[in-house]
């Protein structure tokens, strides 16, 4: 129990399918789905808009400190990302923004400044919290934690399908290099590196049916008892 509410964490590598799993689990449990990656995407988007160097921790941190980044319930369900009260979720889906999110997430002050937005999201509601450090840093006391992985070839194909769906050009070699670079950045950063949280259940989402994996995750949460 965290802050008087139940939190289930879902961490994992990029393009592993953790968003689909976390969203599906949240729907099955009737919990809110907290996608922490939206916050880092929002910071990257805002930095690009203002011409800020994403490698400059001081400039990016100042950006976060002087603007309000929030995750709120969207009309009709789901979550909406607000920057200074304005909805920006639809502007955060490009591959450039995805790569930028990984860059800004390396900066310790940025991660620290975004902690309240994650801990305070959807107050009073039970959460399925998805990200890179939900089980290790943001909600370390969560009673059920998952870590999602998948074979690199599968992840490349999934990312390619996402880009094609959005009408973007696809180069499988570029996608592979980008994912490998992101894995290295996420696992190698000095602050909140991507790793399996103590006690986390590791999920291989390479080739099993999504519904079957969500059901197994659901049963793991149900094992806690009545909610």
Secondary structure, 3 states (H helix, E strand, C coil): CECCECEEEEEECCCCCHHHHHHHHHHHHCCEEEECHHHHHHHHHHHHHCCCCCCCHHHHHHHHHHCCEEEEECCCCCEEEEECCEECHHHCCCHHHHHHHHHHCCCHHHHHHHHHHHHCCCCCCCEEEEECCHHHHHCCCCCEEEEEECCHHHHHHHHHHHHHHCCCCCCHHHHHHHHHHHHHHHHHCCCCCCCCCCCCEEEECCCCCHHHHHHHHHHHHHCCCCC
